[in-house]
Amino acid sequence: MGTYADGREIAGGSFVALPNGNIGPVAGREQQVLVAELDRDLIDKTRERWPYLEDAKILERKNLAKTPANARPDERDRGCRLV
C-alpha cells in the first residue's frame, strides 16, 4: 500500500455507493480497480423517490442569491457546486 504526499498511509477500502444507499463493490487494502455496472432504472427510480439533488440545487440558488455581489471569491464559493 502507498502513502499520500503528506505521508498518511492510503488505507484502501474504497467502495461504490449505489443510488439507493446500498454498498456495491468494495476494494480491499491492495491496489485495485473497482468496476460496477450501473442500473439506469434504479437510478431513475431513486431520483423519483428521493429528489434530494433537485432540493440541493434549489437551496444553492437561494444561498447564491443571498451572497453580496461584492463578496470575495472564497466567501461566494462555500460548499460544492451542483450542475
PyMOL commands that set and color helices and strands:
alter all, ss='L'
color gray80, all
select helices_A, chain A and resi 40-49+52-66+73-76
alter helices_A, ss='H'
color red, helices_A
select strands_A, chain A and resi 15-17+23-26
alter strands_A, ss='S'
color yellow, strands_A
deselect
rebuild
show_as cartoon
